[in-house]
């Protein structure tokens, strides 16, 4: 359990960022189209998506490193 702590933390960050991205995306697209608001909110949404994708990539990378380390010890 302790070995997989970073994977759980990154999974929580990735899921929270992806959920927040999906919840706010439709509202921001509506505001940009109808009310002609600034596109700064869309940039914030894209950065949330980038954080989510980066966290998922780190999860895969850490899992592979941890699996190799366990195989090396065992």
N, CA, C and O atoms as a GROMACS GRO file, in nm:
protein
  296
    1UNK      N    1   0.083  -0.119   0.000
    1UNK     CA    2   0.000   0.000   0.000
    1UNK      C    3   0.087   0.126   0.000
    1UNK      O    4   0.061   0.221  -0.073
    2UNK      N    5   0.192   0.124   0.084
    2UNK     CA    6   0.278   0.239   0.092
    2UNK      C    7   0.354   0.262  -0.039
    2UNK      O    8   0.386   0.376  -0.074
    3UNK      N    9   0.384   0.153  -0.110
    3UNK     CA   10   0.457   0.165  -0.236
    3UNK      C   11   0.375   0.236  -0.344
    3UNK      O   12   0.431   0.304  -0.430
    4UNK      N   13   0.246   0.221  -0.338
    4UNK     CA   14   0.159   0.277  -0.441
    4UNK      C   15   0.100   0.413  -0.402
    4UNK      O   16   0.007   0.459  -0.468
    5UNK      N   17   0.150   0.478  -0.299
    5UNK     CA   18   0.093   0.602  -0.250
    5UNK      C   19   0.096   0.712  -0.356
    5UNK      O   20  -0.004   0.783  -0.373
    6UNK      N   21   0.208   0.728  -0.427
    6UNK     CA   22   0.216   0.833  -0.529
    6UNK      C   23   0.120   0.807  -0.645
    6UNK      O   24   0.068   0.900  -0.705
    7UNK      N   25   0.098   0.681  -0.674
    7UNK     CA   26   0.004   0.648  -0.781
    7UNK      C   27  -0.137   0.688  -0.740
    7UNK      O   28  -0.213   0.740  -0.822
    8UNK      N   29  -0.173   0.664  -0.614
    8UNK     CA   30  -0.305   0.704  -0.565
    8UNK      C   31  -0.320   0.856  -0.561
    8UNK      O   32  -0.425   0.910  -0.597
    9UNK      N   33  -0.216   0.925  -0.519
    9UNK     CA   34  -0.221   1.072  -0.514
    9UNK      C   35  -0.236   1.130  -0.654
    9UNK      O   36  -0.320   1.218  -0.676
   10UNK      N   37  -0.156   1.082  -0.749
   10UNK     CA   38  -0.166   1.131  -0.887
   10UNK      C   39  -0.300   1.094  -0.950
   10UNK      O   40  -0.354   1.170  -1.031
   11UNK      N   41  -0.353   0.978  -0.913
   11UNK     CA   42  -0.485   0.940  -0.963
   11UNK      C   43  -0.593   1.033  -0.913
   11UNK      O   44  -0.684   1.069  -0.988
   12UNK      N   45  -0.584   1.074  -0.788
   12UNK     CA   46  -0.681   1.169  -0.734
   12UNK      C   47  -0.670   1.304  -0.800
   12UNK      O   48  -0.772   1.367  -0.831
   13UNK      N   49  -0.548   1.350  -0.822
   13UNK     CA   50  -0.528   1.479  -0.889
   13UNK      C   51  -0.580   1.474  -1.032
   13UNK      O   52  -0.647   1.566  -1.078
   14UNK      N   53  -0.551   1.364  -1.102
   14UNK     CA   54  -0.595   1.352  -1.241
   14UNK      C   55  -0.747   1.346  -1.250
   14UNK      O   56  -0.806   1.412  -1.336
   15UNK      N   57  -0.810   1.269  -1.164
   15UNK     CA   58  -0.956   1.258  -1.171
   15UNK      C   59  -1.023   1.388  -1.131
   15UNK      O   60  -1.125   1.426  -1.191
   16UNK      N   61  -0.970   1.459  -1.031
   16UNK     CA   62  -1.029   1.587  -0.992
   16UNK      C   63  -1.014   1.691  -1.103
   16UNK      O   64  -1.108   1.765  -1.132
   17UNK      N   65  -0.897   1.697  -1.166
   17UNK     CA   66  -0.876   1.793  -1.274
   17UNK      C   67  -0.963   1.761  -1.395
   17UNK      O   68  -1.018   1.852  -1.458
   18UNK      N   69  -0.976   1.633  -1.427
   18UNK     CA   70  -1.060   1.595  -1.540
   18UNK      C   71  -1.207   1.623  -1.512
   18UNK      O   72  -1.279   1.668  -1.601
   19UNK      N   73  -1.251   1.597  -1.391
   19UNK     CA   74  -1.390   1.624  -1.354
   19UNK      C   75  -1.419   1.774  -1.358
   19UNK      O   76  -1.522   1.815  -1.412
   20UNK      N   77  -1.330   1.855  -1.302
   20UNK     CA   78  -1.349   2.000  -1.305
   20UNK      C   79  -1.345   2.053  -1.447
   20UNK      O   80  -1.419   2.146  -1.481
   21UNK      N   81  -1.260   1.995  -1.532
   21UNK     CA   82  -1.254   2.034  -1.673
   21UNK      C   83  -1.387   2.006  -1.743
   21UNK      O   84  -1.439   2.092  -1.814
   22UNK      N   85  -1.440   1.888  -1.723
   22UNK     CA   86  -1.564   1.851  -1.790
   22UNK      C   87  -1.684   1.930  -1.739
   22UNK      O   88  -1.774   1.963  -1.816
   23UNK      N   89  -1.686   1.962  -1.611
   23UNK     CA   90  -1.798   2.036  -1.554
   23UNK      C   91  -1.799   2.181  -1.603
   23UNK      O   92  -1.906   2.234  -1.632
   24UNK      N   93  -1.685   2.243  -1.612
   24UNK     CA   94  -1.681   2.385  -1.648
   24UNK      C   95  -1.668   2.411  -1.798
   24UNK      O   96  -1.681   2.525  -1.842
   25UNK      N   97  -1.642   2.309  -1.877
   25UNK     CA   98  -1.619   2.330  -2.020
   25UNK      C   99  -1.743   2.383  -2.091
   25UNK      O  100  -1.734   2.481  -2.165
   26UNK      N  101  -1.858   2.321  -2.070
   26UNK     CA  102  -1.977   2.363  -2.142
   26UNK      C  103  -2.021   2.504  -2.104
   26UNK      O  104  -2.066   2.580  -2.189
   27UNK      N  105  -2.007   2.539  -1.975
   27UNK     CA  106  -2.043   2.673  -1.931
   27UNK      C  107  -1.951   2.778  -1.994
   27UNK      O  108  -1.998   2.883  -2.037
   28UNK      N  109  -1.823   2.749  -2.000
   28UNK     CA  110  -1.728   2.846  -2.056
   28UNK      C  111  -1.745   2.861  -2.207
   28UNK      O  112  -1.733   2.972  -2.260
   29UNK      N  113  -1.772   2.752  -2.276
   29UNK     CA  114  -1.795   2.760  -2.420
   29UNK      C  115  -1.920   2.842  -2.448
   29UNK      O  116  -1.922   2.923  -2.540
   30UNK      N  117  -2.026   2.822  -2.367
   30UNK     CA  118  -2.148   2.900  -2.383
   30UNK      C  119  -2.121   3.048  -2.360
   30UNK      O  120  -2.168   3.133  -2.436
   31UNK      N  121  -2.046   3.080  -2.255
   31UNK     CA  122  -2.018   3.221  -2.225
   31UNK      C  123  -1.934   3.287  -2.333
   31UNK      O  124  -1.953   3.404  -2.364
   32UNK      N  125  -1.840   3.213  -2.389
   32UNK     CA  126  -1.756   3.271  -2.494
   32UNK      C  127  -1.837   3.295  -2.621
   32UNK      O  128  -1.821   3.398  -2.686
   33UNK      N  129  -1.924   3.201  -2.656
   33UNK     CA  130  -2.002   3.216  -2.780
   33UNK      C  131  -2.113   3.320  -2.767
   33UNK      O  132  -2.125   3.409  -2.851
   34UNK      N  133  -2.195   3.307  -2.664
   34UNK     CA  134  -2.314   3.393  -2.654
   34UNK      C  135  -2.283   3.532  -2.598
   34UNK      O  136  -2.333   3.632  -2.650
   35UNK      N  137  -2.203   3.538  -2.496
   35UNK     CA  138  -2.180   3.666  -2.429
   35UNK      C  139  -2.050   3.733  -2.472
   35UNK      O  140  -2.016   3.841  -2.426
   36UNK      N  141  -1.978   3.667  -2.560
   36UNK     CA  142  -1.852   3.719  -2.614
   36UNK      C  143  -1.754   3.756  -2.502
   36UNK      O  144  -1.693   3.863  -2.501
   37UNK      N  145  -1.743   3.665  -2.409
   37UNK     CA  146  -1.648   3.683  -2.299
   37UNK      C  147  -1.507   3.654  -2.350
   37UNK      O  148  -1.488   3.606  -2.462
   38UNK      N  149  -1.409   3.685  -2.266
   38UNK     CA  150  -1.270   3.658  -2.303
   38UNK      C  151  -1.245   3.508  -2.302
   38UNK      O  152  -1.311   3.434  -2.230
   39UNK      N  153  -1.151   3.466  -2.380
   39UNK     CA  154  -1.119   3.325  -2.391
   39UNK      C  155  -1.023   3.277  -2.283
   39UNK      O  156  -0.967   3.168  -2.292
   40UNK      N  157  -1.003   3.358  -2.181
   40UNK     CA  158  -0.913   3.321  -2.072
   40UNK      C  159  -0.966   3.200  -1.995
   40UNK      O  160  -0.888   3.118  -1.948
   41UNK      N  161  -1.099   3.189  -1.983
   41UNK     CA  162  -1.158   3.073  -1.915
   41UNK      C  163  -1.130   2.944  -1.991
   41UNK      O  164  -1.109   2.840  -1.930
   42UNK      N  165  -1.129   2.951  -2.122
   42UNK     CA  166  -1.098   2.832  -2.201
   42UNK      C  167  -0.952   2.792  -2.186
   42UNK      O  168  -0.919   2.673  -2.190
   43UNK      N  169  -0.865   2.889  -2.170
   43UNK     CA  170  -0.724   2.859  -2.146
   43UNK      C  171  -0.708   2.788  -2.013
   43UNK      O  172  -0.630   2.693  -2.001
   44UNK      N  173  -0.782   2.832  -1.912
   44UNK     CA  174  -0.780   2.766  -1.782
   44UNK      C  175  -0.831   2.622  -1.793
   44UNK      O  176  -0.775   2.532  -1.731
   45UNK      N  177  -0.936   2.601  -1.872
   45UNK     CA  178  -0.988   2.466  -1.893
   45UNK      C  179  -0.886   2.379  -1.965
   45UNK      O  180  -0.870   2.262  -1.931
   46UNK      N  181  -0.819   2.433  -2.063
   46UNK     CA  182  -0.718   2.355  -2.135
   46UNK      C  183  -0.601   2.321  -2.044
   46UNK      O  184  -0.541   2.214  -2.057
   47UNK      N  185  -0.568   2.410  -1.952
   47UNK     CA  186  -0.460   2.379  -1.858
   47UNK      C  187  -0.503   2.268  -1.761
   47UNK      O  188  -0.420   2.186  -1.721
   48UNK      N  189  -0.630   2.264  -1.723
   48UNK     CA  190  -0.680   2.153  -1.641
   48UNK      C  191  -0.671   2.021  -1.716
   48UNK      O  192  -0.636   1.919  -1.657
   49UNK      N  193  -0.701   2.023  -1.844
   49UNK     CA  194  -0.690   1.903  -1.924
   49UNK      C  195  -0.544   1.860  -1.935
   49UNK      O  196  -0.513   1.741  -1.929
   50UNK      N  197  -0.453   1.957  -1.950
   50UNK     CA  198  -0.311   1.924  -1.957
   50UNK      C  199  -0.261   1.865  -1.825
   50UNK      O  200  -0.180   1.772  -1.826
   51UNK      N  201  -0.307   1.918  -1.713
   51UNK     CA  202  -0.269   1.863  -1.582
   51UNK      C  203  -0.319   1.720  -1.569
   51UNK      O  204  -0.248   1.634  -1.518
   52UNK      N  205  -0.439   1.695  -1.614
   52UNK     CA  206  -0.496   1.562  -1.607
   52UNK      C  207  -0.419   1.462  -1.693
   52UNK      O  208  -0.390   1.351  -1.648
   53UNK      N  209  -0.385   1.501  -1.813
   53UNK     CA  210  -0.311   1.412  -1.903
   53UNK      C  211  -0.170   1.388  -1.850
   53UNK      O  212  -0.118   1.277  -1.858
   54UNK      N  213  -0.107   1.493  -1.797
   54UNK     CA  214   0.027   1.478  -1.740
   54UNK      C  215   0.024   1.385  -1.619
   54UNK      O  216   0.113   1.301  -1.604
   55UNK      N  217  -0.076   1.400  -1.535
   55UNK     CA  218  -0.087   1.312  -1.418
   55UNK      C  219  -0.109   1.167  -1.460
   55UNK      O  220  -0.051   1.076  -1.400
   56UNK      N  221  -0.190   1.145  -1.560
   56UNK     CA  222  -0.211   1.008  -1.608
   56UNK      C  223  -0.082   0.950  -1.666
   56UNK      O  224  -0.054   0.832  -1.646
   57UNK      N  225  -0.006   1.031  -1.737
   57UNK     CA  226   0.122   0.984  -1.789
   57UNK      C  227   0.220   0.951  -1.677
   57UNK      O  228   0.292   0.852  -1.686
   58UNK      N  229   0.221   1.033  -1.573
   58UNK     CA  230   0.308   1.005  -1.459
   58UNK      C  231   0.264   0.879  -1.384
   58UNK      O  232   0.349   0.805  -1.333
   59UNK      N  233   0.135   0.855  -1.377
   59UNK     CA  234   0.086   0.733  -1.313
   59UNK      C  235   0.138   0.610  -1.387
   59UNK      O  236   0.186   0.516  -1.324
   60UNK      N  237   0.128   0.612  -1.517
   60UNK     CA  238   0.176   0.498  -1.596
   60UNK      C  239   0.326   0.481  -1.579
   60UNK      O  240   0.375   0.369  -1.562
   61UNK      N  241   0.400   0.591  -1.584
   61UNK     CA  242   0.545   0.586  -1.569
   61UNK      C  243   0.586   0.534  -1.431
   61UNK      O  244   0.672   0.447  -1.422
   62UNK      N  245   0.524   0.585  -1.326
   62UNK     CA  246   0.557   0.539  -1.191
   62UNK      C  247   0.519   0.393  -1.169
   62UNK      O  248   0.590   0.320  -1.100
   63UNK      N  249   0.408   0.350  -1.226
   63UNK     CA  250   0.366   0.212  -1.211
   63UNK      C  251   0.466   0.118  -1.278
   63UNK      O  252   0.500   0.013  -1.223
   64UNK      N  253   0.514   0.156  -1.396
   64UNK     CA  254   0.614   0.072  -1.465
   64UNK      C  255   0.744   0.069  -1.386
   64UNK      O  256   0.803  -0.038  -1.372
   65UNK      N  257   0.789   0.183  -1.335
   65UNK     CA  258   0.912   0.186  -1.254
   65UNK      C  259   0.896   0.103  -1.127
   65UNK      O  260   0.988   0.031  -1.089
   66UNK      N  261   0.782   0.113  -1.063
   66UNK     CA  262   0.759   0.037  -0.940
   66UNK      C  263   0.753  -0.112  -0.967
   66UNK      O  264   0.804  -0.192  -0.888
   67UNK      N  265   0.692  -0.150  -1.077
   67UNK     CA  266   0.684  -0.291  -1.114
   67UNK      C  267   0.823  -0.347  -1.142
   67UNK      O  268   0.855  -0.458  -1.101
   68UNK      N  269   0.906  -0.271  -1.212
   68UNK     CA  270   1.043  -0.315  -1.239
   68UNK      C  271   1.125  -0.324  -1.110
   68UNK      O  272   1.207  -0.415  -1.096
   69UNK      N  273   1.104  -0.231  -1.018
   69UNK     CA  274   1.176  -0.234  -0.892
   69UNK      C  275   1.135  -0.353  -0.808
   69UNK      O  276   1.220  -0.414  -0.743
   70UNK      N  277   1.010  -0.388  -0.807
   70UNK     CA  278   0.964  -0.505  -0.732
   70UNK      C  279   1.018  -0.632  -0.794
   70UNK      O  280   1.057  -0.724  -0.722
   71UNK      N  281   1.022  -0.638  -0.927
   71UNK     CA  282   1.078  -0.757  -0.994
   71UNK      C  283   1.229  -0.769  -0.969
   71UNK      O  284   1.281  -0.880  -0.960
   72UNK      N  285   1.298  -0.657  -0.957
   72UNK     CA  286   1.442  -0.659  -0.932
   72UNK      C  287   1.473  -0.711  -0.791
   72UNK      O  288   1.568  -0.786  -0.771
   73UNK      N  289   1.391  -0.669  -0.694
   73UNK     CA  290   1.411  -0.711  -0.556
   73UNK      C  291   1.368  -0.857  -0.538
   73UNK      O  292   1.437  -0.935  -0.472
   74UNK      N  293   1.257  -0.895  -0.598
   74UNK     CA  294   1.202  -1.030  -0.578
   74UNK      C  295   1.260  -1.126  -0.670
   74UNK      O  296   1.225  -1.244  -0.667
   0.00000   0.00000   0.00000
